Amino acid sequence: MATIAETRTCAETLATRRSPLPDALVAPGPSSKEIDKIVEIALRVPDHGRLSPWRLILIAGEAKRLWVDRLLELADQRPDAGKTRVSTRKLVSAPLVVVVVSAAIPGHKVPEWEQVLSAGAVCMNVVNGAHALGYGAQWLTGWHAYDEQATALLGLEENQKVAGVILVGSVVEPAPERPRASAADVTRWLEA
Ligand SMILES: Cc1cc2nc3c(=O)[nH]c(=O)nc-3n(C[C@H](O)[C@H](O)[C@H](O)COP(=O)(O)O)c2cc1C
């Protein structure tokens, strides 16, 4: 059982998380033990029907360099090359990328919507897991999450979709806080 002080620290960690800018995520990234922990946390999500309707692809080192190079080549062939190149360059700095893939089973009695939500929960747990270990994380998608040639580089199967391209690394510069919805704006108690 966690002490009150530990619980406060954990709650404060979650309450103050902020996504750093992609270029502010640098090496060193998490160690292999820490990556195992991030994955362990990622998989601890609610999953109606125990379908595990998600997959994780870990990209680092030489594989990451090649993947980004190939994406840049694809970006150059697109009519919106200027924009897609900028978006692709966001992937360069962070030493680890965790691609969370939604692998929802169509036609299953557990609605596809719920399976997709579970993949979103995996994304958030990767972000919070990395943050809890002292790293920064930024949940992106970008053109390459939707472009068929780009997703082919990840070897996605039919019905698999990219839910998140999550950059993970050490934070060189925390981002300033951004305006956030207030609880009053988005919360209400159901009247009796
Ligand atoms: C599904 C999803 C996709 C996102 N894709 C992008 C993206 O492609 N580019 C981007 O700058 N932010 C993207 N974001 C927003 C960032 O993850 C993040 O919320 C934003 O930078 C604000 O930071 P915060 O985590 O401190 O609120 C996405 C968020 C979600 C939930």
The ligand as an SDF file (V2000), in Angstrom:
LIG
                    3D

 31 33  0  0  0  0  0  0  0  0999 V2000
   -4.6490   11.3090  -31.3010 C   0  0  0  0  0  0  0  0  0  0  0  0
   -3.7630   12.4950  -31.1320 C   0  0  0  0  0  0  0  0  0  0  0  0
   -2.9430   12.8900  -32.1760 C   0  0  0  0  0  0  0  0  0  0  0  0
   -2.1260   14.0060  -32.0700 C   0  0  0  0  0  0  0  0  0  0  0  0
   -1.3410   14.3470  -33.1230 N   0  0  0  0  0  0  0  0  0  0  0  0
   -0.5730   15.4460  -33.0450 C   0  0  0  0  0  0  0  0  0  0  0  0
    0.2550   15.8190  -34.1370 C   0  0  0  0  0  0  0  0  0  0  0  0
    0.3020   15.1410  -35.1570 O   0  0  0  0  0  0  0  0  0  0  0  0
    0.9960   16.9520  -34.0110 N   0  0  0  0  0  0  0  0  0  0  0  0
    0.9710   17.7170  -32.8640 C   0  0  0  0  0  0  0  0  0  0  0  0
    1.6610   18.7280  -32.8020 O   0  0  0  0  0  0  0  0  0  0  0  0
    0.2150   17.3650  -31.8000 N   0  0  0  0  0  0  0  0  0  0  0  0
   -0.5550   16.2610  -31.8620 C   0  0  0  0  0  0  0  0  0  0  0  0
   -1.3300   15.8960  -30.7930 N   0  0  0  0  0  0  0  0  0  0  0  0
   -1.3310   16.7590  -29.5850 C   0  0  0  0  0  0  0  0  0  0  0  0
   -0.1850   16.4600  -28.6270 C   0  0  0  0  0  0  0  0  0  0  0  0
   -0.1190   15.1040  -28.2780 O   0  0  0  0  0  0  0  0  0  0  0  0
   -0.3080   17.2210  -27.3000 C   0  0  0  0  0  0  0  0  0  0  0  0
   -1.5860   17.0220  -26.7680 O   0  0  0  0  0  0  0  0  0  0  0  0
   -0.0840   18.6830  -27.4750 C   0  0  0  0  0  0  0  0  0  0  0  0
    1.2200   18.9030  -27.8940 O   0  0  0  0  0  0  0  0  0  0  0  0
   -0.3440   19.4330  -26.1490 C   0  0  0  0  0  0  0  0  0  0  0  0
    0.4980   18.9720  -25.1410 O   0  0  0  0  0  0  0  0  0  0  0  0
    0.0260   18.4860  -23.7110 P   0  0  0  0  0  0  0  0  0  0  0  0
    0.1890   16.9930  -23.7040 O   0  0  0  0  0  0  0  0  0  0  0  0
    0.9430   19.1470  -22.7590 O   0  0  0  0  0  0  0  0  0  0  0  0
   -1.3870   18.8710  -23.5320 O   0  0  0  0  0  0  0  0  0  0  0  0
   -2.1310   14.7590  -30.8630 C   0  0  0  0  0  0  0  0  0  0  0  0
   -2.9240   14.3420  -29.7980 C   0  0  0  0  0  0  0  0  0  0  0  0
   -3.7380   13.2300  -29.9340 C   0  0  0  0  0  0  0  0  0  0  0  0
   -4.5970   12.8120  -28.7550 C   0  0  0  0  0  0  0  0  0  0  0  0
  1  2  1  0
  2  3  1  0
  2 30  2  0
  3  4  2  0
  4  5  1  0
  4 28  1  0
  5  6  2  0
  6  7  1  0
  6 13  1  0
  7  8  2  0
  7  9  1  0
  9 10  1  0
 10 11  2  0
 10 12  1  0
 12 13  2  0
 13 14  1  0
 14 15  1  0
 14 28  1  0
 15 16  1  0
 16 17  1  0
 16 18  1  0
 18 19  1  0
 18 20  1  0
 20 21  1  0
 20 22  1  0
 22 23  1  0
 23 24  1  0
 24 25  2  0
 24 26  1  0
 24 27  1  0
 28 29  2  0
 29 30  1  0
 30 31  1  0
M  END
$$$$
